[in-house]
Amino acid sequence: MSTYTDDERLDATGESAIEAYGLGKRYRRGWALKDCSFRLPAGRVCGLVGPNGAGKTTLMGTAVNLVRPTAGTVRIFGAEPGSAEAKRRTAFLAQDKPLFRRFTVAETLRMGRELNPHWDQRIAEQIVRSGDVPLGARVGSLSGGQRTRVAFALAFGRRPDLFVLDEPMSDLDPLVRRELMSVLMAEAAEHGTTVLMSSHQLADLESICDYLLVIAGGGVRMAGDVDELLTAHALLTGAHTGDGVVPRELAAHTVVESRVNGRQVTALIRPDGPVAGAWQAEIPSLEEVLLAYLRSPGTPPLISPSAHVDPKAAAA
Ligand SMILES: Nc1ncnc2c1ncn2[C@@H]1O[C@H](COP(=O)(O)OP(=O)(O)OP(=O)(O)O)[C@@H](O)[C@H]1O
């Protein structure tokens, strides 16, 4: 029996938006990113998750040609990030959303139109107008959230095939966050746009993303289709009978995290075959899996088949 779902088979044979092979970046104080290998299939909406300082911004920087890797390679739709092809197909919304403060909103959009042959004025104006941001206002006079909206419009108007967003929602109120996310989702679904978005808002990611890349300490901890990553785990609850925090009958499996609470033990595991013992088992939520991995840095990484790359292919 095949272990691949139809989606995975399509992902594994289809186009890659991003492929990274042994990607690393070293700053003076040490490695910000180390030996990262993964693949993001085209058309997926991928959440990039990790603790502060994990290397998320650095990773995105390598994909959009703002950071030069110290080791390894990264390819955007098969091309080098610095190539005209990759630049044309990629838009980046940076954490600090740099814009010309003296430009008006209309001038900012005009600049977008003049610099980008595939510019979509309709969507750019729609994003700005739906937030009641006056087209004549200077960017420097806007609130942080309004500036985010303009930066979003500028990036979106380029009609990218790959949209990379670094914590785009951090300064937006919940209503605006929801509105811009639904614009993003609708446009991504209509045009098959690949999205890579970092966020610390796990609940937002759970409702938006169908793909996930988790990094910690500069390394990939988990990568792949969300459903597949979740079903690779079981959340077990049972009576605590032994002495240790990890029950003996779970030793044959990968125990991501185990906690004892009075007479009860709860364990998040990656089962490697049938689980012995009297356990109540359920599929964990995305938040439960993410938090457990972030709390347990020693757990071996989990890379699903569609996110796997062959290191030998890097030289090809
Ligand atoms: N330009 C730089 N010079 C030196 N060190 C840097 C530079 N940029 C990032 N670093 C270091 O690299 C590591 C990863 O930083 P990065 O900004 O990629 O993390 P992050 O996951 O985006 O963090 P956060 O969630 O806090 O935004 C950190 O230790 C950071 O101090």
PDBQT file of the ligand as one rigid body, heavy atoms in Angstrom, charges set to zero:
ROOT
HETATM    1  N1  LIG A 401      22.540  41.263  10.569  1.00  0.00    +0.000 N 
HETATM    2  C1  LIG A 401      22.840  40.466  11.613  1.00  0.00    +0.000 A 
HETATM    3  N2  LIG A 401      24.052  40.533  12.207  1.00  0.00    +0.000 NA
HETATM    4  C2  LIG A 401      24.372  39.727  13.229  1.00  0.00    +0.000 A 
HETATM    5  N3  LIG A 401      23.526  38.792  13.759  1.00  0.00    +0.000 NA
HETATM    6  C3  LIG A 401      22.303  38.680  13.222  1.00  0.00    +0.000 A 
HETATM    7  C4  LIG A 401      21.884  39.516  12.117  1.00  0.00    +0.000 A 
HETATM    8  N4  LIG A 401      20.623  39.161  11.786  1.00  0.00    +0.000 NA
HETATM    9  C5  LIG A 401      20.253  38.181  12.633  1.00  0.00    +0.000 A 
HETATM   10  N5  LIG A 401      21.262  37.884  13.499  1.00  0.00    +0.000 N 
HETATM   11  C6  LIG A 401      21.237  36.853  14.540  1.00  0.00    +0.000 C 
HETATM   12  O1  LIG A 401      20.807  35.644  13.941  1.00  0.00    +0.000 OA
HETATM   13  C7  LIG A 401      19.912  34.942  14.808  1.00  0.00    +0.000 C 
HETATM   14  C8  LIG A 401      18.610  34.687  14.075  1.00  0.00    +0.000 C 
HETATM   15  O2  LIG A 401      17.951  35.937  13.887  1.00  0.00    +0.000 OA
HETATM   16  P1  LIG A 401      16.598  36.076  13.062  1.00  0.00    +0.000 P 
HETATM   17  O3  LIG A 401      16.242  37.521  13.012  1.00  0.00    +0.000 OA
HETATM   18  O4  LIG A 401      16.738  35.359  11.774  1.00  0.00    +0.000 OA
HETATM   19  O5  LIG A 401      15.567  35.281  14.005  1.00  0.00    +0.000 OA
HETATM   20  P2  LIG A 401      13.961  35.244  13.991  1.00  0.00    +0.000 P 
HETATM   21  O6  LIG A 401      13.584  33.813  14.103  1.00  0.00    +0.000 OA
HETATM   22  O7  LIG A 401      13.434  35.997  12.812  1.00  0.00    +0.000 OA
HETATM   23  O8  LIG A 401      13.610  35.996  15.339  1.00  0.00    +0.000 OA
HETATM   24  P3  LIG A 401      12.300  36.825  15.807  1.00  0.00    +0.000 P 
HETATM   25  O9  LIG A 401      11.178  35.842  15.981  1.00  0.00    +0.000 OA
HETATM   26  O10 LIG A 401      12.734  37.412  17.108  1.00  0.00    +0.000 OA
HETATM   27  O11 LIG A 401      12.025  37.873  14.742  1.00  0.00    +0.000 OA
HETATM   28  C9  LIG A 401      19.769  35.780  16.057  1.00  0.00    +0.000 C 
HETATM   29  O12 LIG A 401      20.660  35.264  17.017  1.00  0.00    +0.000 OA
HETATM   30  C10 LIG A 401      20.204  37.160  15.624  1.00  0.00    +0.000 C 
HETATM   31  O13 LIG A 401      20.784  37.873  16.685  1.00  0.00    +0.000 OA
ENDROOT
TORSDOF 0
